[in-house]
Amino acid sequence: MRILLYEIRKAILSPVILALTVIFLGFNFFLIYVNSNIKDDLLSINQLAHTYGTEINDEMLQEMKSNYEASLAQVNDITKKAVSKTYESMDAFYSDRSFYVPETFSEEEIQFFNYTSLLEFYYFNSFHLEESYLSFDPIKIAEYEMKIYGISGPAAELIRNQYDNFVERFNEVKDNNEYKHLFPAQSIWDTHVLLFKTMFKSLLIESLILTVLITAYVMNFEFDRGTYLLTYSSKRGRRLWLDKFYAALIANVSILSILMVVSLTVYFSVFSYKEFWHVPISSYFNAGKEWFMSWWNLSFFDYLAAAVILAYLLIILFTLMTVVLARWIRNSYLVFFTFLCLFGVIFINQAVFPSSSILFLLGSFTPVHLILNSFVWFMQRALTFTAYYESITVLAWFVIFLLAVLYCANSFRKCDLK
Amino acid sequence: MRIIIEEMKKIFHPVMLLLFLVINLLMYYLFIDFDITVFPNGRPATDMYNIGVEMVEKYGHELDENELKDFKIVLQQEIKKADQYIQSDQEFAKLGITSYQEYIDMANGEQRNEEIEQLSSRIFFDKGVDLFWEIPQRENIIEDMEFVHERYGYSYIEGKLTDKQEKRIQEIVQSGTVDAIFPSYPVEYNFQTISQSIAITILLSVIFMISPIFIRDYKNNMFGLQYSTKIGRSLFMKKVAAGMLSAFIIITFLVIVYYGLYSTNNIGIFLDSNINSFMGSVYWYDFTFLQLILMTILFTYMIILSMSLLAIFVSSICKNYISIIGILLPLFAIVYWQVKKRALPLEAFFITRSQWEIGFIYSVMIIIPIAAIHWKLKKNQSTDITE
């Protein structure tokens, strides 16, 4: 136990690791800061959701309608006095270029205008929600994507075989009204991309870098220092390798936790999601360019939790990968760069297969593709045709690398130290 | 000299060379390959490129007034050809279109016309008729040339121009430099992305190769031995020299390889064109495209040699491999960002870029590594051998 603790301390308290962690945290804060211009809007949307509830139904629409019409009438009263004009909608008001809004109206009035136009946006969109949602066609999207990526032959067959599942899930979302919920609209505020792409991707890449550094450092510590003959002939002996392995795992998971907890705490304190924790992620307002529904009926909170869990699994997986490399390469510098190359090779593996082959599709079932596409995790997409894309990928690679680590652990017990 | 050669042998260790090769293959495939195999990239880039080639072949590297007239005549001929095409095409006849002008008027008309749109998409995308792609580009070129006094340089600068910028634009227009034939889209755009990717690739390769230079000796406990030899502590400078020489060799090798590959893009015909062309952007200096490429290579050398010296310094102060990577990583990120944003000539000499800023960046890049190495050298001469 004491040895394990010392190994962990060695990793985490190494000045470079600490400094990098701080720099990465600073970078994440910077990312939040440069995107913080939407935070007031999000507050207003929360307020809106608080007033009407997040679920969209006839009753709520009715209430929204009457409030919207009342607000619009008030707006028209104001504009009548100021510029002697009335408008059919806030859209028409803002497209009128005959006057300059900030000069003509007071701060308070402008705020009211903004509130009304927000209400208008959500009322109009909620009113046409069903139509808009039904205009999505998972099969059409799939065919389009296959055309873009030039997928044909058996690969296309494989995807087409899944169409039943696509449609089934689509109908399920339609029937249980998962899509009928208020959420910050992605076409305007892009919060999904901000949180699950910008933030998550940098979190993942940062902790991936630290993972490789820490693992290479801990596993090869004795070889780097030239103390291996001493330590591995002590009473603890070669079992130390296992201690190091656990130490690396624990250290990586802790660093990821630190990065994750601090960054996400700051994120959610800047961007308010107060009313939206239990809104289904497949809400129409959460649809973006590359996704519009999740394979699972997850609330935003569930989705976030699932993403966090997947992030942990991926980091553990990459730890295993580095451990395997560090077993055979006794120089942490080379381990780092070999890992980079391996990462790159896995990333471009699809180039080897023709796009008609099923292997081409399976080529995206890798942790590298997962880590680079965090914003479409658990989302229904044509190219990752199954609902179990994430599970299959993680499970398969875990089996491979756990076996590899077992083999390494065994082989290390009897290997030549020189 | 022999020591330097021996040190360089250590840098070019076979295992390192192998990884160097893999890194370069990957970087090439991920970042450079596309700009070489897919140039010009789609349409109308291809048409712009073809028109540019045609113009240079016909008019030389500058377009004077008579040549502009001729170019207009060519446009009229093209339009006539388009008319003939339209007249002989059944689909146009069905819609009652008899000339190119009628077609354009209908396509750009106020009302959306389903049939015209379908026809356009067939002509442009399914059949890919060159004429219909080229005519608008030719019209744009003529327009750019005719309004060069009013528009050149202003269209892509936000806000007000400073006196200096104004003067520079006037200078280019007055002196006739602006008549240069240089299709900046797609030639310059392509060069911009590819030169950045090449610089980044070489940067990564060089840092990878030379960073372990000092730490290898530290790991093998060589310092005690080295300091007590006849050469003693002046070995430090020899190793620095070996590192810089290796960096220079690697850069030269990769520059030859990658720019050699770039030369297969068939941009040779534009090499003597001035980059301050009415078809392109405004720069602070009068360069031909060839000079611009040479300047880019020179700047690439400067950036990477500066970073190499810094890497050598980091190597000399670190006690394990992880610290080297940990320190070099943020530095690499900064340089990467500079290369992408402003350090290479195309961005550095752009009219909106303050030349003081660029001077400052390059001074920092030269001074800091030299100062760091100098400090380390001084410290090295008096430091305790057991430290």
Interface residues (C-beta under 8 A of the other chain):
Chain A: S14 P15 V16 I17 A19 L20 I23 I209 L213 A216 Y217 D224 R225 G226 N331 S332 Y333 L334 F336 F337 T338 L340 C341 G344 V345 F347 I348 A351
Chain B: V15 L19 V22 I23 L26 Y29 L30 F208 S211 P212 I215 K219 N221 N320 Y321 I322 S323 I324 I325 G326 I327 L329 P330
